[in-house]
């Protein structure tokens, strides 16, 4: 079985890397466009059981701790953060 870490290491020369606020390494494609840091993310509607809140290891990046039990419900994101359920 091939592991994600093995694949990531194999692709590393072709990926752009960043560190998040907690020092974790993030990966992106090298030719991907990067918006200006002041650019806000557009509002998004996430349907029931959308992968975005379900798959995040650290949901605090998009969801306040007090709303953690609402994961799996339809969600509205504004500037990348959950503001409505």
Residue, then its C-alpha position, 0 to 999 in steps of 0.5 A: x500500500x502506498x502512503x500519502x507521505x511517500x507520494x508527497x516525498x516523490x512529488x516534492x521537487x515539483x511542489x511549492x511548500x509553505x508553513x502554516x501558523x503552527x509551523x506545519x508544512x503545506x503543499x501546492x502546485x508550483x505553477x498555481x496562481x497565488x492571490x494577493x495576501x489581502x484578497x478575501x476568499x469568496x463566500x461559499x455554501x457547503x452542502x451536507x457532509x461536504x469534505x471541507x469541514x469533515x477532512x480538516x485535521x485542524x478544523x479551527x482553521x475554518x470552524x470555531x470550537x463552539x460549533x464543532x458539533x455542527x460539522x456535517x451540516x450545510x455551512x456558509x463560509x465567508x473569507x474561509x471561515x464558517x459563519x452560518x449553518 
